[in-house]
């Protein structure tokens, strides 16, 4: 019997999550007070849609909560999510996940905590985006950085410039020529399409290549791709919203940080709490203002306002001024492909981060394989354990027998990371990190589980 899931809030997070869950054949009910959002869900996926306030007992009583496995409160308002969570759990929902913008409920001195609202798991999308941006700052030549297995393994996306020594060479040729830099080419994003490369795939200029390696080897991989990391000293951050403030608090003692905020009231409100940040009141879309604040001297530019069009435009300006690393935060996934073509170095979306966090919780809780979605490159990663007597072991398969459409990126064995080659043996109880198109997930499950 498939899982029954209620999603309150059909905004970007709720809508994208409902699309992802629908691919896995779950029974989904979406609740939203906005008729247009409800219609959008109805037209996009096979889900029951309830028009109404998700924090209203009357609305929630229309659903038999005793049959609901997961209740997800994902509106943009903490108050709605908290009330909806408590009501749903009281009505009989088995597990409750809530999205919260404020971190005050998780503070050690909090008067009210998520457990007071009967919440099993809290998602903080802004904190997830902050962490992702910080990883990018510390891996300066990357377009994307994702960690797996408690940061033992890293997936790093690198765009190949004309000068890259990889351009024109095959995947296997690069591996053989660099035997001491253990890596896998998991995914290549090329001409708005993504695919899992095979040994004979030739690297091309402007490819974004997603390499898998042990975390301690990432700098060597960046060097290999011709994009070594550079030191960041001066950072310009735009937007004193939630993400901007989290970033400023975390970065202000490690870097020379300028924070630009258009609203004088907001700038004055938060200036005192950011003692080592230079708070500037101004418009990051005005070239004269950027020049007066020495945009030319910046090593990194982060656009993190709550308006994604502003973030895109000021990122393009920063790129035009020659800033080495430009990171843009966006709310929707609609602009990801065009932004990549514009040459902005890295794109972060708190909403994609939130979707992945919730998916991971559900899969782990169900003791299923863990799936992470990469919306912009149409590739999933899965984490699974090889069970005794699975098809792979029973039939004495080797890694050479696996189809080219999947990439076994890494193996965790007794807490040790192995970057495999065709001769590597897979043993029972190995933990595998695999990259593949979503349609091949069931095939991989059949082989290893």
PADREN-118926 format. One record per atom (N, C-alpha, C): residue in three letters; x negated, y, z. Coordinates in pm, whole numbers, plus 50000, padded with zeros to 5 digits. Each point is the difference from the previous one (the first is absolute). Layout:
N
alaXYZ ...
//
This chain:
449
unk499144987950000 unk500865012150000 unk499125012450000 unk500325009549911 unk499135011849988 unk500235009650117 unk498995008050025 unk500095009850109 unk501025010749967 unk500675004750104 unk500965011149984 unk499395012450064 unk499895010749920 unk499295012150043 unk500875012249977 unk500095008550103 unk500695012949988 unk498965011149996 unk500135009049904 unk499115011749989 unk500845012550016 unk499725007850105 unk500685012950018 unk499095010949946 unk500465007149900 unk499215010649937 unk499564995849861 unk500565006449898 unk499664996749861 unk499125010849938 unk499185006350084 unk499005009449947 unk498894992349932 unk498835006449983 unk498914993549927 unk499564987050065 unk499864999950134 unk499554987950068 unk501064989149989 unk501245003150037 unk501074990149996 unk500274994749860 unk499985009049902 unk500274995949861 unk498894990749948 unk498745004050021 unk498894991749951 unk499934986650073 unk500315000250130 unk499994987650076 unk501124990749953 unk501175005749976 unk501124991649954 unk499664993649865 unk499305007449913 unk499594994449871 unk499024988550019 unk499045001850092 unk499004989550026 unk500654987750060 unk500895001950096 unk500664988650066 unk500944992749905 unk500605007549908 unk500924993849903 unk499274989949912 unk498705002649974 unk499214990749918 unk499834986650070 unk500155000050132 unk499774987850077 unk501314992850033 unk501075004249936 unk501284993050011 unk500595000150141 unk499855011350070 unk500655001650131 unk501385006149980 unk500904997850097 unk501315006749998 unk499815013750065 unk500245010649925 unk499685013550047 unk501265008550007 unk500135007350110 unk501065010050016 unk499325013450024 unk500345010049919 unk499415013350014 unk501075009850047 unk499665007850104 unk500935009750058 unk499425014149982 unk500805009149947 unk499565014049990 unk501225009149996 unk499815012150052 unk501105009750006 unk500165007749870 unk498994998949911 unk499975007649874 unk500534991249887 unk501085004549937 unk500654992149895 unk499094997749880 unk499205010349963 unk499104998749884 unk498934989350025 unk499474999950122 unk498964990050032 unk500594986049999 unk501214998750050 unk500684986949998 unk500204995149857 unk500395009249913 unk500234996549859 unk498694995849934 unk498925006850034 unk498684996749944 unk499604985750036 unk500224996350126 unk499694986350044 unk500884990049926 unk501295003149991 unk500974991049934 unk499594997149856 unk499515010549931 unk499634998649859 unk498674992949980 unk499154999950104 unk498644994749984 unk499864985650046 unk500694996150107 unk499774986650055 unk501324993350038 unk499894987050019 unk501164992150043 unk500085000650153 unk500715009850051 unk500135001850145 unk501385005350032 unk500494996650119 unk501255005950047 unk499675013950053 unk500805009949968 unk499745013750042 unk501155005050085 unk499655005950116 unk501005005550091 unk499785015150010 unk501025007749963 unk499935014650010 unk500415004150142 unk499085006250073 unk500345004250135 unk498765003650081 unk500235005350118 unk498925004250090 unk499434987750071 unk498714997349980 unk499374988150057 unk499915000150151 unk500185011650062 unk499985000850147 unk501404999150059 unk501004998749915 unk501384999350047 unk500384985650033 unk500554998150119 unk500454986550039 unk501064994949904 unk500895008949957 unk501074995849908 unk499424994649870 unk498975006949949 unk499374995549875 unk499354986450020 unk499234998550108 unk499264987650023 unk500934988350031 unk501175002950059 unk500944989250032 unk500674994249875 unk499815006649887 unk500504994449873 unk499144988149956 unk498824998650062 unk499064989249966 unk499974990150117 unk500014987249969 unk499894989950106 unk498544998950043 unk499615007750101 unk498615000850042 unk499484986750057 unk500884991550046 unk499544987250058 unk499384991149893 unk500275003149872 unk499414992349890 unk498805007049936 unk499605011450057 unk498915007849939 unk498664996150062 unk499064996049914 unk498674995950047 unk499115012150029 unk500075010249913 unk499175012050018 unk500845012549973 unk499945009250094 unk500665013049985 unk498895010449989 unk499975007249888 unk498935009649973 unk500565014249999 unk499615008150099 unk500465013950008 unk498925008949939 unk500255004749877 unk498935006449922 unk500365013949949 unk500925006950067 unk500325013649956 unk498835009250037 unk500065012349955 unk498915009650030 unk500205006850135 unk501084996650071 unk500285006350129 unk499814989950114 unk499085002850091 unk499734990950112 unk501244997350084 unk500795010550025 unk501174998650087 unk500994989749943 unk500245000849869 unk500904990549933 unk499444985850014 unk498704998549975 unk499384986850004 unk500044993850140 unk499805008450102 unk500014995050137 unk501404995350041 unk501005008449971 unk501384996450038 unk500484987849921 unk499694999949869 unk500424988849916 unk499364986950048 unk498735000850040 unk499294988150046 unk500664994050125 unk500285008750097 unk500604995150124 unk501394994249975 unk500775006949917 unk501364995349970 unk499974986449929 unk499094998649903 unk499934987649922 unk499594988250087 unk499015002350087 unk499534989150087 unk501114996150100 unk500715010050049 unk501104997450095 unk501124992249932 unk500195002749870 unk501044993049925 unk499564986049956 unk498714996650022 unk499594986249973 unk498924997949895 unk499445010949940 unk498924998249902 unk498804993450068 unk499364990549931 unk498934992150064 unk498715008050018 unk499535006849898 unk498765007950008 unk500275014049944 unk499415010150065 unk500215014049959 unk498655006649973 unk499905006449884 unk498815007649961 unk500445014449977 unk499285009650057 unk500385014149984 unk498825008249950 unk500315009049910 unk499015009849954 unk500095012350091 unk498885004150056 unk499965012050084 unk498925009649951 unk500385012449982 unk499015010349961 unk499205004450122 unk500685002250112 unk499325004650122 unk499284988450067 unk498815002950053 unk499244989750072 unk500225001050151 unk500875009350043 unk500165002250145 unk500584987850071 unk500794991949929 unk500604988350064 unk498994988950024 unk498895000549927 unk498964989750016 unk498875004650091 unk500115012350049 unk498965005550089 unk500034992650133 unk498824998250060 unk499924992150125 unk500815006250114 unk500235013349997 unk500785006650104 unk501445002749960 unk500454993249893 unk501355002649947 unk501084996450103 unk500995008850013 unk501144997350090 unk500914989549937 unk500225001449868 unk500774990149926 unk499084993249899 unk500064987049991 unk499174992549905 unk500894992549901 unk499444995149889 unk500824992449903 unk500774988550064 unk499414993650101 unk500714988750063 unk501285004450070 unk500055012950043 unk501245005150061 unk501145000549899 unk499635000449871 unk501015000149894 unk500104986249934 unk499434990050067 unk500084985949957 unk499334997749864 unk498935007749973 unk499284999049872 unk498874989850013 unk499914991149901 unk498954989750002 unk498705004749935 unk500115008649900 unk498795004849931 unk500245014249951 unk498985008650018 unk500085014049956 unk499085002249881 unk500515006649897 unk499185003949885 unk499775015150006 unk498735004149996 unk499645014249995 unk499385003049863 unk500825003249899 unk499465002149864 unk498915010849993 unk500205010950077 unk499015010849994 unk498644995550055 unk500044992050106 unk498744994850055 unk499334990549902 unk500804992149929 unk499444990849900 unk499335007949887 unk500655010949956 unk499425008449895 unk498725006750048 unk500005004750125 unk498805006250058 unk498834990149998 unk500264987750042 unk498944989950005 unk499464997349860 unk500914999249902 unk499604997249862 unk499125011349945 unk500395012450029 unk499205011449951 unk498625000150065 unk499954997050129 unk498704999650068 unk499104989249942 unk500564988549965 unk499204989549937 unk499415004949868 unk500805007649925 unk499525005349872 unk498865010050019 unk500115008350104 unk498945009950027 unk498684992950033 unk500134988750066 unk498794992650038 unk499514990749888 unk500824998049897 unk499604992449879 unk500185009349881 unk499155010049993 unk500305011949920 unk500194997849850 unk499494989249942 unk500174998449855 unk501204991349965 unk500804996550100 unk501124990849978 unk501295007449968 unk500874993549922 unk501345005449976 unk501004993650096 unk499624988450056 unk500884993250095 unk499144991050088 unk500344999250126 unk499294991350094 unk501044992750085 unk499964986750001 unk500934992150080 unk499204989550077 unk500284998750129 unk499294990250083 unk500894987950029 unk499354988550016 unk500714987650030 unk499294992750113 unk500754991450067 unk499444991450105 unk499155008050099 unk500675009450067 unk499355008150104 unk498735007049949 unk500105005649880 unk498905007949940 unk498774991749964 unk500134986849994 unk498854991849957 unk499805000849849 unk501115001849927 unk499985000249853 unk500585013349953 unk499405005549894 unk500505012749946 unk500224998849850 unk501145005349957 unk500285001849857 unk499745014649970 unk499115002749906 unk499665013849967 unk500205002249850 unk500795010249966 unk500255003349860 unk499045010849954 unk499304997649889 unk498995009649950 unk500245002349851 unk500055012849962 unk500165003449858 unk498645000049933 unk499894992849887 unk498724999149929 unk499835011849906 unk498985008150027 unk499685011349913 unk499154995049882 unk499775008949904 unk499174996549884 unk498634995150043 unk499485005950108 unk498654996850046 unk499914986950079 unk501154993450027 unk499974987950081 unk499224988949930 unk499084993350071 unk499244989049940 unk500874987849969 unk501254999950046 unk500884988649973 unk500675000849863 unk500155012049946 unk500745001949875 unk499344992149886 unk500824992149931 unk499504992049888 unk499494986450040 unk499994996950130 unk499514987050046 unk501174991650050 unk499824986950000 unk501074991150044 unk499944998050152 unk501114995750055 unk500104997550144 unk498944989950044 unk499874988949925 unk499044989650039 unk498565004849985 unk499745008149897 unk498645005249979 unk499565008650118 unk500925008350049 unk499695008850113 unk499754991850126 unk500814989550020 unk499824991450118 unk498644992949997 unk499654994549884 unk498754992549988 unk498795009150016 unk500135012649954 unk498885009450008 unk499855006050139 unk501014998250085 unk499975005850136 unk500384989450103 unk499174989650013 unk500374988650086 unk500085003550149 unk499385011150039 unk499995003450144 unk501105010050038 unk500785004149902 unk501145008850030 unk501274991749978 unk500444993250105 unk501154991149988 unk501295008149985 unk500674997949889 unk501245007449974 unk500874992149903 unk501265003649999 unk500944995049901 unk500685011949934 unk500224999149870 unk500825010049932 unk501434994850002 unk500795005650090 unk501344994450023 unk501025005049899 unk499925012849968 unk500995006349912 unk499305010849917 unk500455001449876 unk499575011549919 unk501265007549957 unk499975013250021 unk501095008849954 unk499485007349877 unk500664997649885 unk499505005449872 unk501185004549914 unk499955012449954 unk501065005249911 unk501404997650054 unk500205003850128 unk501304998850066 unk500474985650018 unk499104990649986 unk500354986050022 unk498984993950097 unk500414989550069 unk499074993550093 unk500004985149975 unk498844993850020 unk499884985649978 unk498884994450087 unk500074986950023 unk498944993150073 unk498954995949896 unk498765005150011 unk499004996949899 unk499474985750012 unk499444994749892 unk499324987050005 unk498515002249970 unk499224989750000 unk498545001449988 unk499575007249873 unk500744998149890 unk499595006049872 unk500565014049978 unk500795005050095 unk500545013749987 unk498865010049995 unk500075009349906 unk498985010549985 unk500475012750071 unk499165005450087 unk500335012850065 unk499965011349898 unk500975009250010 unk500065011449908 unk500005013250076 unk499595010349930 unk500025013450058 unk501435003750040 unk500135006650115 unk501285004450057 unk500814988650063 unk499484987749998 unk500634989450079 unk499975003950147 unk501084997150073 unk499935000350146 unk499904985450042 unk498844996550056 unk499754986150037 unk500144998550151 unk500774990150042 unk500224997350142 unk499114988250040 unk498945003350072 unk499024989950044 unk500334995250140 unk499794987050024 unk500144994350134 unk498614996450050 unk499705003650124 unk498714996350059 unk500134999850152 unk498974994850066 unk499945001750145 unk499885015050025 unk500595004650108 unk500025014450027 unk498605005950006 unk499054992550055 unk498645005550010 unk499305001049865 unk500574993949894 unk499375000449868 unk500615010649908 unk500985007450048 unk500715009349912 unk499065010449938 unk499075005450078 unk499085010149946 unk499174994349886 unk499604987350011 unk499254993749891 unk500864998549875 unk501284997050020 unk500924998749887 unk500185013649931 unk500135010650079 unk500115013449942 unk498765003449916 unk498834996450052 unk498745002249929 unk499994992049870 unk500454987650009 unk500064991149883 unk500855006149889 unk501115006450039 unk500925005849901 unk499535013649948 unk498895004850054 unk499495013049956 unk500695011650067 unk500684997450113 unk500695010750074 unk499594999250147 unk498715002650032 unk499594999250140 unk500735010250085 unk500184996750127 unk500655009350092 unk499135012450018 unk500625011550024 unk499255012350027 unk500435005350136 unk499145008050059 unk500305005350133 unk501025011349991 unk500974999650088 unk501015010650008 unk499705008650123 unk499895013049978 unk499825009550112 unk501185009550010 unk500415005649884 unk501035010449998 unk501304994749941 unk501075001250079 unk501314995049956 unk501015011550004 unk500795000949892 unk501145009249998 unk501274991749999 unk500855002450099 unk501244992550018 unk501185009649984 unk500984996249920 unk501165008749975 unk501234994050065 unk500655007950087 unk501254995750061 unk499854996450146 unk500705007350088 unk499964997250144 unk501244992350043 unk500494991449910 unk501104991050035 unk499454988650085 unk500814989650016 unk499624989050088 unk498694993349956 unk499884996949870 unk498794993349952 unk498805009350013 unk500185012749963 unk498915009750009 unk499485001550142 unk500925000650096 unk499585001850141 unk499294987450053 unk500534988349965 unk499344987650042 unk498584999349944 unk499865003849874 unk498684999949936 unk499065010050066 unk500515012150022 unk499165010650058 unk499484995850137 unk500874994450084 unk499584995850134 unk498934989249993 unk500124991449901 unk499064988949989 unk498675004149936 unk500045009949910 unk498815003449922 unk499225012050051 unk500645008450083 unk499425013350026 unk498654999950070 unk499654989550070 unk498704999750068 unk498914993049917 unk500414993849889 unk499024993149914 unk499655008049875 unk500835009649963 unk499805007449875 unk500305014950023 unk499505008349907 unk500405014249997 unk501365000649932 unk501035002550076 unk501374998449949 unk500745013349992 unk500555002749881 unk500895011549980 unk501404994649972 unk500995004950074 unk501394995749981 unk500815011949949 unk500564998549881 unk500805010749938 unk501484997350022 unk500705009850055 unk501444998850022 unk500685012749949 unk501024998149917 unk500695011449939 unk500875007550101 unk500604992550094 unk500915006150097 unk499215005850118 unk500155013050020 unk499305006750111 unk500464994450134 unk501314997750014 unk500554994750126 unk499414986350033 unk499954991549899 unk499484986450022 unk498505000550034 unk499275008449928 unk498565001250024 unk499725004750143 unk500755009950044 unk499795005350135 unk500434989950106 unk501044992349970 unk500514990150095 unk498974989250030 unk499274995549896 unk499104988650018 unk498535003850012 unk499695012749982 unk498595004250002 unk499314996850132 unk500695002350112 unk499384998150132 unk499644985450027 unk500764990749944 unk499734985850027 unk498894994349911 unk499535008149904 unk498934995649910 unk498785009050023 unk499304997450109 unk498975009350047 unk498765000749910 unk499754989449921 unk498795000149917 unk500325000749851 unk501235004249970 unk500455001449861 unk500195014849969 unk499535004349883 unk500245013849958 unk501365000549930 unk500995005650067 unk501365001049947 unk500105012449912 unk500464998149876 unk500125011049905 unk501455001249954 unk500535012149999 unk501355002349950 unk499895004549855 unk500544992049909 unk499885003549859 unk500644989649911 unk499975002849871 unk500634991449900 unk498914992849920 unk499964986950012 unk498954992249932 unk500224999249850 unk501105005649951 unk500235000449855 unk499465012849937 unk499425008850082 unk499465012749948 unk498494998949984 unk499505000249876 unk498554998749978 unk499185010550074 unk500495012350006 unk499245010750070 unk499804996450146 unk501054994450062 unk499894996250140 unk498994988650018 unk500104990049914 unk499074988650009 unk498555004649982 unk499805009049906 unk498635005149976 unk499505008050120 unk500905007750061 unk499585008050117 unk499624991050118 unk500504987850001 unk499684990450107 unk498954989849955 unk499265003849894 unk498844992049954 unk500364985649963 unk501004998749914 unk500404986849952 unk498834992749935 unk499075007749941 unk498854993949932 unk499104992250096 unk500045003450127 unk499114993550097 unk500614987450062 unk501234996849963 unk500694988650062 unk499544986849940 unk499814990150088 unk499684986449955 unk501274992049982 unk501035003450076 unk501254992449997 unk501175009650015 unk501074997549922 unk501225008250004 unk501184990450018 unk500815002550102 unk501144991350030 unk501295008249994 unk500904996349911 unk501295006849989 unk501054991650072 unk500445004850118 unk500904992050083 unk501205008150047 unk500505009149917 unk501225007450037 unk501194990549987 unk501175004850040 unk501204991749990 unk500685001449865 unk499355007149907 unk500555001849865 unk499024993849900 unk500434989349933 unk499034992949917 unk499605007749873 unk500905008549949 unk499615008149884 unk498875009650036 unk500095005950119 unk498925008750048 unk498704992050012 unk500094988050055 unk498814991750016 unk499344996749867 unk500834996949901 unk499464996749867 unk499325012249938 unk500695011350005 unk499475012149935 unk498705004950066 unk499985000650134 unk498785005250063 unk498864989949990 unk500314987149989 unk498964989949976 unk499365002049863 unk500825003149901 unk499475002649866 unk499105012349999 unk500415010150076 unk499165012150012 unk498654996550063 unk500044992450109 unk498774996250070 unk499084992149908 unk500594991049922 unk499204991949906 unk499345009149896 unk500775009949955 unk499475009449901 unk498845008250056 unk500025002450131 unk498905007450064 unk498794991050028 unk500124987249968 unk498854991250014 unk499854993150134 unk501064999950082 unk499914992850128 unk499804985149970 unk499034993950068 unk499604986349967 unk501094989650032 unk500695001950110 unk501044990450038 unk501315007450028 unk501024996749923 unk501315006450015 unk501044989150029 unk500715001750112 unk501004990150045 unk501365006850008 unk500994994249937 unk501355005750003 unk500974990550068 unk500815005550089 unk501084992050059 unk501285002549922 unk500694989249965 unk501285001549930 unk501074991950074 unk501245004349983 unk501124993550071 unk500584988649918 unk500145001949871 unk500624989849915 unk498914992649924 unk500414989349932 unk499044992649916 unk500135004149853 unk500925009349971 unk500285003649860 unk498805006449930 unk499175007350078 unk498945007849937 unk498644993049999 unk499934987950055 unk498674993950019 unk499244998549868 unk500634994649898 unk499284997749874 unk499565013049933 unk500885010249989 unk499535012749942 unk498865006350080 unk500084999050134 unk498955006250082 unk498664993049976 unk500044987049984 unk498754992849969 unk499395005449871 unk500865002249899 unk499485005149871 unk499435014150013 unk500515007850095 unk499515013750020 unk498585000350058 unk499554988850056 unk498644999850052 unk499875002950148 unk501145001450072 unk499935001550146 unk499434987050057 unk499065001250093 unk499224988250040 unk500794989450073 unk500885004050091 unk500714990050079 unk501405005050034 unk500934990550004 unk501405003050029 unk500434991750120 unk500645006550096 unk500484993150119 unk501495002950014 unk500774990050036 unk501435001950025 unk500384993750133 unk500495008250091 unk500424994650131 unk501154990149982 unk500795002049895 unk501154991349981 unk499594986049954 unk498994999149913 unk499484987049960 unk499374993050120 unk499285007750083 unk499404994550122 unk501074994350092 unk501115007250015 unk501094995650087 unk500644987249948 unk500224999449869 unk500594988049939 unk499124987950028 unk498695001449979 unk499084988850022 unk499974995650145 unk500055009850091 unk499954996850143 unk501224991750041 unk501185003949952 unk501244992950035 unk500004986049938 unk499584999149873 unk499934986949934 unk499084990550076 unk498865005450042 unk499004991850070 unk500604994750131 unk500735008650072 unk500604995750126 unk500994988649977 unk500845001449898 unk501024989849974 unk499354986749962 unk499025000649910 unk499364987549955 unk499244993150114 unk499305008050081 unk499264994350112 unk500964994050102 unk501095007250026 unk500984995550098 unk500654986949956 unk500154998549870 unk500614987849946 unk498984988949980 unk498735003150035 unk498894990649979 unk499914995949854 unk500285009749914 unk499844997849857 unk498645005649960 unk499714999449871 unk498805006749951 unk500195015150014 unk498925007150022 unk500065014650010 unk499835005949861 unk500925008949963 unk499955006249867 unk499825015050016 unk499065005749924 unk499875014649993 unk500265004349857 unk500805010649985 unk500365004749866 unk499165012149963 unk499515000249878 unk499305011749947 unk500885005449887 unk500915009150037 unk501035004649906 unk499395005549872 unk498865007150014 unk499465007049884 unk499284990849902 unk499544988150048 unk499274991349908 unk500734986849973 unk501234998550049 unk500834988549970 unk499304986750030 unk499234999950108 unk499314987850044 unk500294998550149 unk500174987550045 unk500184997450142 unk498764993150055 unk499775001650129 unk499014991650067 unk500774991050095 unk499544987650013 unk500624991150098 unk498914994050089 unk500364998250126 unk499104993850096 unk500694987450050 unk499344988649983 unk500614987450042 unk498944990450053 unk500474989850069 unk499114989850055 unk500204987049924 unk498894993349968 unk500064987349926 unk500434989050096 unk501154993949973 unk500494989850092 unk499454986249960 unk499794991150098 unk499544986549968 unk500954993149903 unk499444992249909 unk500784992249905 unk500795008549899 unk499555012449981 unk500655008249896 unk499594994749862 unk500675004649897 unk499764995149864 unk498545001949958 unk499415011550036 unk498625003049960 unk499044989450055 unk500174996450128 unk499114990350063 unk500354985749957 unk501284997349989 unk500464986549966 unk499524995749862 unk499975009549907 unk499624996749861 unk498545003149972 unk499255003450107 unk498565003149985 unk499745010849895 unk500835010450001 unk499785011249909 unk498735007450041 unk499435007349903 unk498925009550029 unk500505013949965 unk499235010350034 unk500435013649968 unk500075002249849 unk499224992249926 unk500065000949854 unk501344995549944 unk500774992450080 unk501324995449954 unk501105010450020 unk499695010650075 unk501025010350023 unk500195008249873 unk501225004249972 unk500235008149879 unk499285013550006 unk499655005349883 unk499315013149993 unk500875011450048 unk501294997550013 unk500935010750038 unk499975003250148 unk499234992050079 unk499865003350141 unk498525001350035 unk499725008050100 unk498625001950047 unk499924996550148 unk499204989950031 unk499714997150140 unk498895009550043 unk500405010450073 unk499045010750033 unk499044996350109 unk500494992950103 unk499154996850114 unk500604988550080 unk499114993450074 unk500404989250091 unk499495003550139 unk500884998350099 unk499565001250140 unk499924985850057 unk498814996450046 unk499804986650057 unk499255001450132 unk500664996250109 unk499385001250133 unk499485014150023 unk500825010049969 unk499675014350019 unk498915005049907 unk499584991749904 unk498965004149905 unk500655003149865 unk499525010749935 unk500555003949870 unk499164993649888 unk500684993249908 unk499344994349883 unk500605006449876 unk499155006049916 unk500445004849869 unk499734988549903 unk501054993549950 unk499814987249931 unk499525001349855 unk499414989149950 unk499754998449857 unk500644986849959 unk499844996249875 unk500684987949949 unk499584987450075 unk498795000250061 unk499504987950069 unk500394999550148 unk500615010650050 unk500385000350142 unk501124989950027 unk499844992550107 unk501064990650040 unk501035007150087 unk501254996449983 unk501075004850088 unk500354988750096 unk500035003150130 unk500264989950102 unk501325002850072 unk500554989650063 unk501235002150076 unk499745009950113 unk501025008150028 unk499975010650102 unk499205012449957 unk499434999949879 unk499425012449947 unk501105010449986 unk499665012550027 unk500935011049973 unk499575006549869 unk500965001549908 unk499695004949866 unk500605013949977 unk499265008449929 unk500505013049953 unk500054999349848 unk501215000849946 unk500224997849856 unk500695012249940 unk499595003749878 unk500625011049926 unk500644994449874 unk501235004549972 unk500764994149890 unk501205008649966 unk500594997249884 unk501285006349964 unk501104993750086 unk501035007750037 unk501034994950091 unk500644986949955 unk500124997949868 unk500704988049951 unk499224987050025 unk498725001250039 unk499204987850023 unk499934996050148 unk500675007550088 unk499914997250144 unk500494985850032 unk501154996149946 unk500554986850032 unk499084988949950 unk499335002249887 unk499084990149947 unk498834997850096 unk499465011050055 unk498894999050094 unk500444993150129 unk501205003450047 unk500544993250119 unk500074985049979 unk500424995849881 unk500124985749970 unk498654993049999 unk498955007549967 unk498664993849991 unk499364998550137 unk500155010450085 unk499245000250126 unk500834997050125 unk501344999749985 unk500834998350121 unk501034988949985 
//
